[in-house]
Amino acid sequence: MLRAARRSALYLTLSFIAVLAIFPFVLMVLTSLKQGGAVLTRLSELIPKNPTFRNFIEVWVADSFGIYFRNTAIITAAVIVGNIVLDSMVAYALSRKSFLGKKAMFLVIIARMMIPIQVLIIPIYVLMHWLQLYDTLAALILPTLVQGFGIFLLKQYFDGIPRSLDEAAIMDGANDFQILWRIIMPLARPAIAVLIINTALTSWNAFLLPLILTSSQGTRTLSLGLALYSSRFGVDFINQMAASSISALPILAIFLVFQRQIISGLTKGAVKQ
């Protein structure tokens, strides 16, 4: 009886915390569906009486949010693919190969993770100008195409995969690329899912790099466009919520797609045979 009461109290506490975490997002979406610029003044007005998607259309057309969405999607997709390919190759070398300076390289990668992007923004700005990539989407892709977090995450996961699988593949004539892409990577799907979600979240919400490395409307991203939209048109809560919803929904969709891989990785080996 006591155990059941404790479990019920735990479930109630977790449910309350979940409601607190989800409520701002729900409020944002419901507010974006209101009409006439009315905002929430009473709890009874939480659900809009006459919901409309007109605010989304206005935001999409006004100030070129369609262009911002396209740019952000291109940048995020390129950064995700680059991190999956390049981070996994570096992680494989650090996990499976022995070479001079291996430990020093890994320490440098970890040290780079401790340096905030604000410290590197000036060298990145100078480098993009030198490469004549300023105010292009490439300038927003290249600096984050390889990241220390992804290398560290995949390397640690690769270390837990038995080397006997590599030896069996080598005996069958497989090379390093085949071992990585046909054996290691399928087994590392939970880690890859975490990498995709983290990379997508970081790239999709990036603000500092687009602010410094772009100057034209055609290369703006969603986060930068949302900030400039707010300052240009004043306080318009309804359209701001619609723009924020446009920005948040793709990340939510990515998480829902890959959450099963994360859960399967957490519960792997937890079933009693």
C-alpha positions in Angstrom: 0.0 0.0 0.0 2.8 2.4 0.9 4.7 1.5 -2.3 1.6 2.2 -4.4 1.1 5.6 -2.6 4.7 6.5 -3.3 4.4 5.6 -6.9 1.2 7.6 -7.3 2.9 10.6 -5.7 5.8 10.2 -8.0 3.5 10.0 -11.1 1.6 13.1 -9.9 4.8 15.1 -9.4 6.2 14.1 -12.8 2.9 14.9 -14.5 2.8 18.3 -12.8 6.4 19.0 -14.0 5.5 17.8 -17.5 2.5 20.2 -17.6 4.7 23.1 -16.5 7.2 22.3 -19.3 4.6 21.8 -22.0 2.3 24.7 -21.1 4.4 27.5 -22.6 4.5 25.7 -26.0 0.8 25.1 -25.9 0.2 28.7 -25.0 2.4 29.8 -27.9 0.5 27.7 -30.5 -3.0 28.6 -29.1 -2.1 32.3 -29.1 -0.9 32.1 -32.7 -4.4 30.9 -33.7 -6.2 34.0 -32.3 -7.8 36.8 -34.3 -7.7 40.5 -34.1 -4.5 40.9 -32.1 -6.1 39.8 -28.9 -3.8 38.3 -26.3 -4.5 36.1 -23.2 -5.9 38.2 -20.4 -8.0 35.5 -18.6 -7.6 31.8 -18.3 -11.0 31.3 -20.0 -9.5 32.9 -23.1 -6.8 30.2 -23.4 -8.6 28.4 -26.3 -9.4 30.7 -29.2 -13.0 31.0 -30.1 -12.5 31.4 -33.8 -9.1 29.8 -34.6 -7.4 30.9 -37.8 -4.2 30.2 -39.7 -4.2 33.7 -41.2 -1.5 34.8 -38.8 0.8 32.1 -40.1 0.2 33.2 -43.7 0.9 36.8 -42.8 4.1 36.0 -41.1 5.2 33.7 -43.9 4.6 36.4 -46.5 5.6 39.5 -44.5 9.3 40.0 -44.1 10.1 36.8 -46.2 9.8 34.2 -43.5 9.5 31.6 -46.3 13.1 32.5 -47.4 14.3 32.3 -43.8 12.7 28.9 -43.3 14.4 27.6 -46.5 17.8 29.0 -45.5 17.6 27.5 -42.1 16.4 24.1 -43.4 19.3 24.0 -45.9 21.9 25.0 -43.3 20.6 22.5 -40.7 20.4 19.6 -43.2 24.0 20.3 -44.4 25.3 20.6 -40.9 23.6 17.3 -39.8 24.9 15.4 -42.8 28.4 16.8 -42.3 28.5 16.0 -38.6 27.3 12.4 -39.2 29.8 11.7 -41.9 32.9 13.6 -40.6 32.4 13.2 -36.9 31.9 9.4 -37.3 35.1 9.1 -39.4 37.2 11.0 -36.8 35.5 9.0 -34.0 36.3 5.7 -35.8 39.9 6.6 -36.1 40.2 7.7 -32.5 38.4 4.5 -31.3 39.8 1.8 -33.6 43.2 3.0 -34.8 46.6 3.6 -33.1 48.7 6.5 -34.4 51.2 9.0 -33.0 49.5 11.9 -31.2 46.1 10.1 -30.8 45.7 11.1 -27.1 46.9 14.6 -27.8 44.4 15.0 -30.6 41.5 13.8 -28.4 42.5 16.2 -25.7 42.5 19.1 -28.2 39.0 18.1 -29.3 37.8 18.0 -25.7 39.5 21.4 -25.0 37.8 22.9 -28.1 34.4 21.9 -26.6 35.2 24.2 -23.7 35.7 27.3 -25.8 32.5 29.2 -26.5 31.7 30.3 -30.0 31.8 34.0 -28.9 35.6 33.6 -28.5 36.0 32.3 -32.0 33.6 34.7 -33.8 36.3 37.2 -34.9 38.6 34.5 -36.4 35.6 32.9 -38.1 34.5 36.3 -39.5 38.0 37.1 -40.8 38.3 33.6 -42.3 35.0 33.9 -44.1 36.0 37.2 -45.6 39.3 35.8 -46.7 37.5 32.9 -48.4 35.0 35.4 -49.9 32.1 33.5 -48.3 30.7 36.4 -46.3 26.9 36.7 -46.6 26.5 33.3 -48.0 24.9 30.1 -46.6 28.3 28.4 -46.8 29.6 30.8 -44.2 27.0 29.5 -41.8 27.6 25.8 -42.7 31.4 25.5 -42.7 32.2 26.6 -39.1 29.9 23.9 -37.7 30.4 21.1 -40.2 32.5 19.2 -37.7 31.9 19.5 -34.0 33.8 18.2 -30.9 30.6 17.1 -29.2 29.8 14.7 -32.0 33.3 13.3 -32.2 33.3 12.8 -28.4 29.9 11.2 -28.3 30.5 8.8 -31.2 34.0 7.9 -30.0 32.7 6.9 -26.6 29.9 4.8 -28.1 32.2 3.2 -30.6 34.5 2.1 -27.7 31.6 0.0 -26.4 31.2 -2.0 -29.6 33.1 -5.2 -29.5 36.2 -5.2 -31.6 35.6 -8.9 -32.5 33.0 -7.6 -35.0 35.8 -5.6 -36.8 38.1 -8.6 -36.8 35.4 -10.8 -38.3 34.7 -8.2 -41.0 38.4 -7.9 -41.8 38.7 -11.7 -42.2 35.9 -11.4 -44.8 37.8 -8.8 -46.7 36.1 -5.6 -45.5 38.1 -2.3 -45.4 37.8 0.5 -42.8 35.0 2.3 -44.7 32.9 -0.8 -44.9 33.4 -1.6 -41.3 32.4 1.9 -40.3 29.3 2.2 -42.5 28.0 -1.4 -42.5 28.9 -2.6 -39.0 29.7 0.3 -36.6 27.2 2.9 -37.7 24.1 0.6 -37.7 25.0 -0.4 -34.1 25.4 3.2 -33.1 22.0 4.4 -34.1 21.0 5.7 -30.6 24.2 7.8 -30.5 23.5 9.1 -34.0 20.0 10.0 -33.0 21.3 12.0 -30.1 23.8 13.7 -32.5 21.1 14.5 -35.0 18.8 16.1 -32.4 21.6 18.1 -30.7 23.0 19.3 -34.1 19.6 20.2 -35.4 18.7 22.1 -32.3 22.0 24.0 -32.3 22.0 24.8 -36.0 18.2 25.6 -36.2 18.4 28.1 -33.3 21.7 29.6 -34.2 21.7 33.4 -33.8 25.2 34.7 -33.3 26.8 33.4 -36.5 23.9 34.5 -38.8 24.0 37.9 -37.1 27.7 38.4 -37.7 28.2 36.5 -41.0 25.2 37.7 -43.0 24.0 41.2 -44.0 21.2 40.6 -46.6 17.7 39.4 -46.3 18.3 36.5 -48.7 20.7 34.8 -46.3 18.9 35.4 -43.0 17.8 32.5 -40.8 14.6 32.0 -38.8 16.1 33.0 -35.5 17.6 36.2 -36.9 14.5 37.0 -39.0 12.3 36.5 -35.9 14.4 39.0 -33.9 14.4 41.6 -36.6 10.7 41.1 -37.2 10.0 41.9 -33.6 12.1 45.0 -33.5 10.9 46.3 -36.9 7.1 45.9 -36.4 7.0 46.5 -32.6 5.2 44.3 -30.1 2.8 42.1 -32.1 2.2 39.1 -29.8 -0.1 37.2 -32.2 2.3 37.2 -35.2 5.3 36.7 -32.9 3.7 33.5 -31.6 2.9 32.4 -35.1 6.5 33.0 -36.2 7.8 31.2 -33.1 5.6 28.3 -33.8 6.9 28.0 -37.4 10.4 28.0 -35.9 9.7 25.4 -33.2 7.6 22.8 -34.9 10.3 21.3 -37.2 12.6 20.7 -34.2 9.7 19.0 -32.4 9.1 16.8 -35.4 12.8 15.8 -35.5 12.7 14.8 -31.9 9.5 12.8 -32.3 11.1 10.9 -35.2 14.3 10.0 -33.4 13.1 9.6 -29.8 12.5 5.9 -30.4 16.2 5.4 -31.3 17.2 7.2 -28.1 14.9 5.1 -25.9 16.0 1.9 -27.6 19.6 2.8 -26.8 18.9 3.5 -23.2 17.0 0.3 -22.7 19.4 -1.9 -24.7 20.5 -4.8 -22.6 18.0 -4.0 -19.9 15.7 -7.0 -20.7 16.4 -10.1 -18.7 17.2 -13.1 -20.9 
